[in-house]
Amino acid sequence: YQALREKAEKATKGSYIVGHTSVNQHGNLTGVFVCQKWKGEPGGVIAECHVNCLVETDVQAYANAEFIAAFNPNVALALLDERERNQQYIKRRDQENEEIALTVGKLRVELEAAKSKLNEQRE
């Protein structure tokens, strides 16, 4: 997770958006550009999603670009921050549960001692 955080922190800041496309001389889509969002419009190119033998359709190329745009460094950092908060919450709850277990154990010992003393007094 730390490596992902470091990469996200080094990446281009800001929101990403699916930008323009490239087509070949036959009018076929060859790539979809992911751009930094600038004043609501596509700005500088961040990545290009190509249509090739593995990405066989225009729809797949657009889907890849939309995913990359949606999962930008800001989103990655927000998710990592949320994960860290959740880990801290779990750690606090684990500590509280441990303290409760110790208290319950102590109370059981005290209860047994009180029962034993009561039984001795009855005899």
N, CA, C and O atoms as a DFTB+ gen file, in Angstrom:
492 C
 N C O
     1  1       0.818      -1.193       0.000
     2  2       0.000       0.000       0.000
     3  2       0.865       1.262       0.000
     4  3       0.513       2.278      -0.600
     5  1       1.994       1.171       0.681
     6  2       2.888       2.326       0.724
     7  2       3.441       2.632      -0.665
     8  3       3.559       3.798      -1.043
     9  1       3.776       1.602      -1.418
    10  2       4.296       1.812      -2.776
    11  2       3.237       2.480      -3.653
    12  3       3.552       3.365      -4.448
    13  1       1.988       2.055      -3.506
    14  2       0.904       2.673      -4.274
    15  2       0.739       4.134      -3.877
    16  3       0.543       4.999      -4.731
    17  1       0.820       4.406      -2.579
    18  2       0.704       5.787      -2.095
    19  2       1.821       6.654      -2.694
    20  3       1.571       7.764      -3.162
    21  1       3.035       6.142      -2.672
    22  2       4.165       6.907      -3.213
    23  2       3.978       7.195      -4.698
    24  3       4.276       8.297      -5.161
    25  1       3.490       6.220      -5.439
    26  2       3.259       6.422      -6.871
    27  2       2.157       7.452      -7.105
    28  3       2.273       8.303      -7.987
    29  1       1.093       7.373      -6.315
    30  2      -0.013       8.328      -6.460
    31  2       0.442       9.743      -6.118
    32  3       0.029      10.708      -6.761
    33  1       1.295       9.861      -5.102
    34  2       1.783      11.186      -4.709
    35  2       2.691      11.796      -5.772
    36  3       2.754      13.018      -5.906
    37  1       3.386      10.963      -6.521
    38  2       4.292      11.454      -7.568
    39  2       3.571      11.726      -8.889
    40  3       4.085      12.454      -9.738
    41  1       2.397      11.152      -9.063
    42  2       1.665      11.281     -10.329
    43  2       1.106      12.695     -10.497
    44  3       1.056      13.475      -9.546
    45  1       0.693      13.003     -11.710
    46  2       0.109      14.305     -12.022
    47  2      -1.127      14.535     -11.160
    48  3      -2.019      13.690     -11.097
    49  1      -1.167      15.671     -10.508
    50  2      -2.272      16.001      -9.604
    51  2      -3.517      16.392     -10.383
    52  3      -3.473      16.679     -11.579
    53  1      -4.628      16.392      -9.658
    54  2      -5.881      16.853     -10.240
    55  2      -6.740      15.729     -10.765
    56  3      -6.357      14.560     -10.746
    57  1      -7.900      16.110     -11.228
    58  2      -8.849      15.151     -11.793
    59  2      -8.453      14.820     -13.220
    60  3      -7.837      15.625     -13.918
    61  1      -8.819      13.627     -13.635
    62  2      -8.566      13.186     -15.005
    63  2      -9.892      13.078     -15.738
    64  3     -10.946      12.912     -15.125
    65  1      -9.823      13.175     -17.044
    66  2     -11.020      13.121     -17.878
    67  2     -10.662      12.410     -19.182
    68  3      -9.528      12.491     -19.653
    69  1     -11.637      11.718     -19.756
    70  2     -11.425      11.120     -21.071
    71  2     -11.425      12.258     -22.077
    72  3     -12.379      13.031     -22.164
    73  1     -10.350      12.347     -22.826
    74  2     -10.196      13.457     -23.760
    75  2     -10.447      13.042     -25.190
    76  3     -11.401      12.325     -25.494
    77  1      -9.591      13.499     -26.044
    78  2      -9.761      13.269     -27.473
    79  2      -9.320      11.854     -27.871
    80  3      -8.817      11.085     -27.052
    81  1      -9.518      11.550     -29.110
    82  2      -9.176      10.230     -29.637
    83  2      -8.233      10.383     -30.820
    84  3      -8.066      11.468     -31.377
    85  1      -7.631       9.278     -31.179
    86  2      -6.842       9.262     -32.415
    87  2      -7.442       8.208     -33.341
    88  3      -7.883       7.148     -32.896
    89  1      -7.450       8.512     -34.608
    90  2      -7.981       7.579     -35.610
    91  2      -6.937       7.409     -36.710
    92  3      -6.107       8.287     -36.944
    93  1      -6.999       6.262     -37.374
    94  2      -6.056       6.037     -38.476
    95  2      -6.626       6.585     -39.782
    96  3      -7.705       7.178     -39.803
    97  1      -5.893       6.379     -40.858
    98  2      -6.295       6.918     -42.162
    99  2      -7.601       6.323     -42.672
   100  3      -8.212       6.870     -43.590
   101  1      -8.037       5.203     -42.086
   102  2      -9.292       4.572     -42.495
   103  2     -10.466       5.014     -41.625
   104  3     -11.598       4.574     -41.822
   105  1     -10.180       5.887     -40.664
   106  2     -11.232       6.374     -39.780
   107  2     -11.489       5.473     -38.587
   108  3     -12.452       5.677     -37.849
   109  1     -10.631       4.474     -38.392
   110  2     -10.791       3.567     -37.255
   111  2     -10.099       4.139     -36.017
   112  3      -9.012       4.710     -36.096
   113  1     -10.751       3.971     -34.896
   114  2     -10.190       4.431     -33.635
   115  2      -8.898       3.668     -33.345
   116  3      -8.861       2.442     -33.452
   117  1      -7.859       4.377     -32.986
   118  2      -6.601       3.729     -32.597
   119  2      -6.254       3.993     -31.139
   120  3      -5.453       3.265     -30.553
   121  1      -6.844       5.019     -30.551
   122  2      -6.560       5.308     -29.154
   123  2      -7.500       6.334     -28.569
   124  3      -8.082       7.159     -29.274
   125  1      -7.630       6.258     -27.246
   126  2      -8.430       7.215     -26.481
   127  2      -7.492       7.822     -25.441
   128  3      -6.800       7.096     -24.726
   129  1      -7.470       9.132     -25.358
   130  2      -6.548       9.816     -24.455
   131  2      -7.210      10.123     -23.115
   132  3      -8.361      10.556     -23.057
   133  1      -6.461       9.892     -22.046
   134  2      -6.853      10.310     -20.708
   135  2      -6.070      11.587     -20.438
   136  3      -4.846      11.616     -20.563
   137  1      -6.786      12.635     -20.068
   138  2      -6.160      13.948     -19.903
   139  2      -6.407      14.489     -18.501
   140  3      -7.347      14.089     -17.814
   141  1      -5.540      15.407     -18.097
   142  2      -5.789      16.123     -16.862
   143  2      -6.950      17.072     -17.118
   144  3      -6.996      17.754     -18.142
   145  1      -7.887      17.106     -16.178
   146  2      -9.041      17.989     -16.329
   147  2      -8.599      19.417     -16.023
   148  3      -8.033      19.694     -14.965
   149  1      -8.864      20.312     -16.961
   150  2      -8.462      21.706     -16.818
   151  2      -9.638      22.585     -17.199
   152  3     -10.048      22.618     -18.359
   153  1     -10.186      23.304     -16.208
   154  2     -11.358      24.163     -16.421
   155  2     -12.508      23.378     -17.045
   156  3     -13.217      23.874     -17.920
   157  1     -12.675      22.145     -16.578
   158  2     -13.772      21.303     -17.050
   159  2     -13.541      20.638     -18.386
   160  3     -14.395      19.894     -18.868
   161  1     -12.415      20.892     -18.980
   162  2     -12.109      20.351     -20.311
   163  2     -10.831      19.519     -20.245
   164  3     -10.049      19.645     -19.303
   165  1     -10.623      18.667     -21.255
   166  2      -9.374      17.904     -21.302
   167  2      -8.174      18.832     -21.455
   168  3      -8.155      19.708     -22.320
   169  1      -7.179      18.627     -20.604
   170  2      -5.942      19.395     -20.688
   171  2      -4.824      18.513     -21.216
   172  3      -4.964      17.864     -22.252
   173  1      -3.710      18.498     -20.488
   174  2      -2.558      17.711     -20.911
   175  2      -2.834      16.216     -20.883
   176  3      -3.543      15.722     -20.007
   177  1      -2.274      15.508     -21.839
   178  2      -2.475      14.059     -21.940
   179  2      -1.706      13.353     -20.826
   180  3      -0.525      13.619     -20.603
   181  1      -2.396      12.449     -20.131
   182  2      -1.808      11.633     -19.073
   183  2      -1.467      10.248     -19.610
   184  3      -0.394       9.711     -19.333
   185  1      -2.387       9.676     -20.380
   186  2      -2.207       8.313     -20.891
   187  2      -3.021       8.143     -22.165
   188  3      -3.945       8.909     -22.441
   189  1      -2.659       7.129     -22.930
   190  2      -3.431       6.788     -24.122
   191  2      -3.794       5.316     -24.047
   192  3      -2.935       4.465     -23.819
   193  1      -5.059       5.027     -24.239
   194  2      -5.544       3.648     -24.279
   195  2      -5.685       3.247     -25.737
   196  3      -6.510       3.796     -26.467
   197  1      -4.881       2.296     -26.147
   198  2      -4.838       1.888     -27.552
   199  2      -5.851       0.795     -27.865
   200  3      -6.215      -0.006     -27.004
   201  1      -6.287       0.781     -29.096
   202  2      -7.038      -0.352     -29.632
   203  2      -5.989      -1.239     -30.285
   204  3      -5.239      -0.789     -31.151
   205  1      -5.935      -2.507     -29.866
   206  2      -4.951      -3.439     -30.414
   207  2      -5.506      -4.854     -30.324
   208  3      -6.713      -5.034     -30.162
   209  1      -4.648      -5.854     -30.425
   210  2      -5.136      -7.234     -30.417
   211  2      -5.722      -7.639     -29.070
   212  3      -6.535      -8.562     -29.016
   213  1      -5.334      -6.978     -27.981
   214  2      -5.889      -7.293     -26.666
   215  2      -7.092      -6.428     -26.328
   216  3      -8.007      -6.869     -25.633
   217  1      -7.089      -5.220     -26.814
   218  2      -8.218      -4.305     -26.655
   219  2      -8.876      -4.242     -28.023
   220  3      -8.499      -3.443     -28.880
   221  1      -9.851      -5.088     -28.203
   222  2     -10.356      -5.344     -29.549
   223  2     -11.426      -4.382     -30.039
   224  3     -11.664      -4.286     -31.243
   225  1     -12.072      -3.672     -29.128
   226  2     -13.176      -2.822     -29.570
   227  2     -12.997      -1.391     -29.084
   228  3     -12.271      -1.127     -28.125
   229  1     -13.662      -0.490     -29.757
   230  2     -13.673       0.907     -29.333
   231  2     -14.244       1.026     -27.923
   232  3     -13.767       1.816     -27.109
   233  1     -15.273       0.228     -27.651
   234  2     -15.933       0.268     -26.343
   235  2     -14.934      -0.083     -25.243
   236  3     -14.914       0.562     -24.194
   237  1     -14.103      -1.106     -25.478
   238  2     -13.099      -1.483     -24.482
   239  2     -12.076      -0.370     -24.286
   240  3     -11.687      -0.080     -23.155
   241  1     -11.645       0.244     -25.357
   242  2     -10.668       1.331     -25.254
   243  2     -11.247       2.489     -24.441
   244  3     -10.565       3.050     -23.583
   245  1     -12.502       2.846     -24.710
   246  2     -13.153       3.907     -23.933
   247  2     -13.316       3.489     -22.471
   248  3     -13.101       4.297     -21.568
   249  1     -13.695       2.228     -22.233
   250  2     -13.868       1.741     -20.861
   251  2     -12.546       1.805     -20.100
   252  3     -12.519       2.192     -18.932
   253  1     -11.463       1.432     -20.750
   254  2     -10.147       1.518     -20.111
   255  2      -9.802       2.960     -19.775
   256  3      -9.325       3.250     -18.678
   257  1     -10.042       3.856     -20.710
   258  2      -9.755       5.275     -20.480
   259  2     -10.623       5.828     -19.352
   260  3     -10.138       6.588     -18.513
   261  1     -11.889       5.457     -19.327
   262  2     -12.790       5.930     -18.272
   263  2     -12.353       5.412     -16.907
   264  3     -12.433       6.129     -15.909
   265  1     -11.888       4.159     -16.867
   266  2     -11.412       3.609     -15.593
   267  2     -10.179       4.366     -15.107
   268  3     -10.105       4.752     -13.940
   269  1      -9.222       4.577     -15.988
   270  2      -8.004       5.298     -15.608
   271  2      -8.350       6.715     -15.154
   272  3      -7.803       7.205     -14.167
   273  1      -9.249       7.362     -15.868
   274  2      -9.660       8.717     -15.492
   275  2     -10.352       8.718     -14.130
   276  3     -10.122       9.609     -13.312
   277  1     -11.195       7.720     -13.892
   278  2     -11.936       7.657     -12.627
   279  2     -11.018       7.323     -11.456
   280  3     -11.177       7.863     -10.361
   281  1     -10.053       6.427     -11.691
   282  2      -9.151       6.019     -10.611
   283  2      -7.857       6.825     -10.696
   284  3      -6.769       6.280     -10.881
   285  1      -8.010       8.123     -10.556
   286  2      -6.861       9.023     -10.629
   287  2      -6.136       9.050      -9.280
   288  3      -6.635       8.481      -8.308
   289  1      -4.976       9.696      -9.202
   290  2      -4.223       9.715      -7.946
   291  2      -5.016      10.252      -6.755
   292  3      -4.842       9.769      -5.636
   293  1      -5.881      11.240      -6.975
   294  2      -6.697      11.762      -5.868
   295  2      -7.581      10.671      -5.282
   296  3      -7.708      10.557      -4.062
   297  1      -8.184       9.878      -6.139
   298  2      -9.054       8.786      -5.686
   299  2      -8.225       7.730      -4.965
   300  3      -8.616       7.249      -3.901
   301  1      -7.087       7.372      -5.539
   302  2      -6.221       6.372      -4.912
   303  2      -5.804       6.825      -3.516
   304  3      -5.852       6.042      -2.568
   305  1      -5.397       8.078      -3.389
   306  2      -4.978       8.592      -2.083
   307  2      -6.140       8.626      -1.096
   308  3      -5.961       8.314       0.081
   309  1      -7.321       9.001      -1.562
   310  2      -8.498       9.021      -0.682
   311  2      -8.821       7.615      -0.184
   312  3      -9.131       7.432       0.993
   313  1      -8.751       6.631      -1.063
   314  2      -9.015       5.248      -0.655
   315  2      -7.947       4.739       0.310
   316  3      -8.260       4.044       1.276
   317  1      -6.700       5.080       0.050
   318  2      -5.625       4.672       0.954
   319  2      -5.777       5.343       2.317
   320  3      -5.533       4.714       3.347
   321  1      -6.178       6.620       2.330
   322  2      -6.430       7.315       3.600
   323  2      -7.570       6.654       4.357
   324  3      -7.489       6.466       5.571
   325  1      -8.634       6.301       3.639
   326  2      -9.775       5.633       4.278
   327  2      -9.350       4.282       4.843
   328  3      -9.747       3.917       5.949
   329  1      -8.550       3.546       4.094
   330  2      -8.054       2.252       4.569
   331  2      -7.240       2.443       5.846
   332  3      -7.384       1.681       6.802
   333  1      -6.386       3.461       5.856
   334  2      -5.562       3.722       7.034
   335  2      -6.430       4.067       8.242
   336  3      -6.177       3.587       9.347
   337  1      -7.453       4.899       8.035
   338  2      -8.379       5.230       9.133
   339  2      -9.081       3.973       9.633
   340  3      -9.238       3.787      10.840
   341  1      -9.499       3.119       8.719
   342  2     -10.164       1.875       9.112
   343  2      -9.219       0.965       9.888
   344  3      -9.627       0.331      10.861
   345  1      -7.958       0.896       9.464
   346  2      -6.968       0.080      10.175
   347  2      -6.767       0.614      11.594
   348  3      -6.674      -0.163      12.544
   349  1      -6.699       1.941      11.737
   350  2      -6.541       2.546      13.063
   351  2      -7.769       2.268      13.932
   352  3      -7.643       1.992      15.125
   353  1      -8.955       2.343      13.327
   354  2     -10.197       2.054      14.049
   355  2     -10.190       0.609      14.539
   356  3     -10.529       0.334      15.690
   357  1      -9.803      -0.306      13.662
   358  2      -9.743      -1.726      14.031
   359  2      -8.749      -1.933      15.169
   360  3      -9.020      -2.685      16.105
   361  1      -7.605      -1.271      15.090
   362  2      -6.587      -1.404      16.134
   363  2      -7.125      -0.905      17.472
   364  3      -6.918      -1.539      18.507
   365  1      -7.825       0.246      17.447
   366  2      -8.411       0.776      18.687
   367  2      -9.440      -0.192      19.256
   368  3      -9.465      -0.443      20.461
   369  1     -10.278      -0.728      18.394
   370  2     -11.303      -1.671      18.854
   371  2     -10.668      -2.947      19.402
   372  3     -11.140      -3.497      20.397
   373  1      -9.607      -3.415      18.763
   374  2      -8.898      -4.599      19.264
   375  2      -8.331      -4.333      20.654
   376  3      -8.399      -5.195      21.530
   377  1      -7.768      -3.135      20.857
   378  2      -7.234      -2.777      22.171
   379  2      -8.352      -2.712      23.205
   380  3      -8.197      -3.192      24.329
   381  1      -9.477      -2.117      22.820
   382  2     -10.618      -2.047      23.733
   383  2     -11.121      -3.443      24.075
   384  3     -11.420      -3.733      25.233
   385  1     -11.213      -4.304      23.069
   386  2     -11.669      -5.675      23.314
   387  2     -10.715      -6.421      24.241
   388  3     -11.148      -7.198      25.092
   389  1      -9.424      -6.184      24.074
   390  2      -8.438      -6.822      24.947
   391  2      -8.610      -6.338      26.382
   392  3      -8.553      -7.128      27.325
   393  1      -8.822      -5.027      26.540
   394  2      -9.040      -4.468      27.876
   395  2     -10.308      -5.038      28.500
   396  3     -10.327      -5.353      29.690
   397  1     -11.356      -5.170      27.712
   398  2     -12.611      -5.747      28.212
   399  2     -12.395      -7.190      28.630
   400  3     -12.881      -7.612      29.680
   401  1     -11.669      -7.952      27.819
   402  2     -11.401      -9.355      28.149
   403  2     -10.614      -9.457      29.452
   404  3     -10.891     -10.329      30.276
   405  1      -9.636      -8.576      29.644
   406  2      -8.869      -8.588      30.893
   407  2      -9.757      -8.234      32.080
   408  3      -9.645      -8.843      33.144
   409  1     -10.637      -7.254      31.902
   410  2     -11.560      -6.863      32.968
   411  2     -12.507      -8.006      33.306
   412  3     -12.748      -8.292      34.479
   413  1     -13.045      -8.657      32.279
   414  2     -13.943      -9.797      32.504
   415  2     -13.202     -10.899      33.252
   416  3     -13.746     -11.489      34.185
   417  1     -11.976     -11.177      32.853
   418  2     -11.180     -12.199      33.544
   419  2     -10.967     -11.845      35.003
   420  3     -11.095     -12.696      35.884
   421  1     -10.640     -10.581      35.255
   422  2     -10.430     -10.116      36.628
   423  2     -11.719     -10.240      37.435
   424  3     -11.692     -10.677      38.586
   425  1     -12.848      -9.859      36.837
   426  2     -14.135      -9.948      37.536
   427  2     -14.511     -11.396      37.831
   428  3     -15.100     -11.686      38.873
   429  1     -14.178     -12.295      36.930
   430  2     -14.451     -13.724      37.172
   431  2     -13.647     -14.234      38.363
   432  3     -14.163     -14.973      39.202
   433  1     -12.396     -13.837      38.428
   434  2     -11.552     -14.239      39.563
   435  2     -12.142     -13.682      40.851
   436  3     -12.235     -14.396      41.850
   437  1     -12.542     -12.413      40.837
   438  2     -13.137     -11.798      42.026
   439  2     -14.441     -12.488      42.402
   440  3     -14.712     -12.701      43.584
   441  1     -15.255     -12.841      41.400
   442  2     -16.518     -13.529      41.655
   443  2     -16.266     -14.888      42.291
   444  3     -16.936     -15.256      43.256
   445  1     -15.319     -15.625      41.765
   446  2     -14.999     -16.940      42.332
   447  2     -14.490     -16.801      43.759
   448  3     -14.823     -17.613      44.622
   449  1     -13.682     -15.774      44.009
   450  2     -13.175     -15.541      45.364
   451  2     -14.328     -15.198      46.299
   452  3     -14.368     -15.676      47.432
   453  1     -15.262     -14.377      45.836
   454  2     -16.415     -14.003      46.657
   455  2     -17.301     -15.213      46.926
   456  3     -17.785     -15.386      48.044
   457  1     -17.520     -16.058      45.910
   458  2     -18.317     -17.277      46.097
   459  2     -17.646     -18.203      47.102
   460  3     -18.304     -18.782      47.967
   461  1     -16.345     -18.335      46.979
   462  2     -15.595     -19.204      47.886
   463  2     -15.697     -18.689      49.316
   464  3     -15.902     -19.467      50.247
   465  1     -15.554     -17.376      49.490
   466  2     -15.649     -16.776      50.821
   467  2     -17.048     -16.963      51.394
   468  3     -17.202     -17.253      52.581
   469  1     -18.068     -16.797      50.555
   470  2     -19.448     -16.979      50.989
   471  2     -19.690     -18.422      51.409
   472  3     -20.334     -18.673      52.428
   473  1     -19.179     -19.366      50.636
   474  2     -19.326     -20.783      50.981
   475  2     -18.629     -21.102      52.296
   476  3     -19.132     -21.896      53.090
   477  1     -17.464     -20.482      52.531
   478  2     -16.746     -20.699      53.793
   479  2     -17.557     -20.164      54.965
   480  3     -17.598     -20.783      56.028
   481  1     -18.204     -19.013      54.773
   482  2     -18.998     -18.407      55.844
   483  2     -20.230     -19.243      56.155
   484  3     -20.688     -19.261      57.298
   485  1     -20.771     -19.931      55.164
   486  2     -21.965     -20.757      55.348
   487  2     -21.635     -22.038      56.103
   488  3     -22.509     -22.620      56.746
   489  1     -20.414     -22.470      56.032
   490  2     -20.028     -23.733      56.678
   491  2     -19.820     -23.583      58.115
   492  3     -19.492     -24.554      58.796
